[in-house]
């Protein structure tokens, strides 16, 4: 019995080691991606933090002005009760109200509060996205929503594309949760968005750049499409874009691993499909199909 158990362990152990190795490799790539995006993420967090700080400083000053006015009015009420209101007290109140610019405070305070809450919400979403993206992936598939993963990843990579394009979404509302490795899919979305941003960055065109992300429920699968109007890929090398270490980027701009990783994650890890269509000078499209769970079909 002990020999049989040892033999079974010898068979299972290598499989576990391969799974652990793949998990470590994915986590390393995710952390590398976070590192590459760190400056942009810091900028996306710093901007709202800055205007939150400015708004709080304004609210502090406004509160002090209102506090001084209310104190003067309390003195006015007390003087009225004693029938000893002085012209000096009236002048003090008028001076405080003029200095404070009450109308401005009444108009700006609600806006400052609203902006600050929006900024806090924005920072919260970014922090949640970073935590989700960098979280060590499970060795087991879990239920996740593709639409949510797409929006989270595009927000995380905003600094990569916001200067070169606008991202638009056409996400089907009937997309069900599917069994998947969410961290790995986020890695795919990130690679495709960053590649599209680069293609838009290096193009020479007067028309606005765009990245369109759409999802559609098909009979047995979910289809995810990324379309950009970047420089495109020459016809004669399109068949090589998923090859390891193949890249059209300048030296130092890319390792040629991104799309190879995408294909491995989609095809080998999720039993899905990924294909590319492109026209040089007009743009590129990637179409991904992920199988639905049996209970969703």
Secondary structure, DSSP 8 states (H G I E B T S, - for coil): -HHHHHHHHHHHHHHHHHHHHHHHHHHHHHHHHHHHHHHHHHHHHHHHHHHHHHHHHHHHHHHHHHHHHHHHHHHHHHHHHTT---HHHHHHHHHHHHHHTHHHHHHHHHHHHHHHHHHHHHHHHHHHHHHHHHS---SS-EEE-HHHHHHHHHHHTHHHHTTT-EEEEEE-TT---EEE-HHHHHHHHHHHHHHHHHHHHS---SS--EEEEEEEE-SSEEEEEEEE-SS---GGGGGGTTSTT---S-TTT--S-HHHHHHIIIIIITS-EEEEEEETTTEEEEEEEEE--GGG-
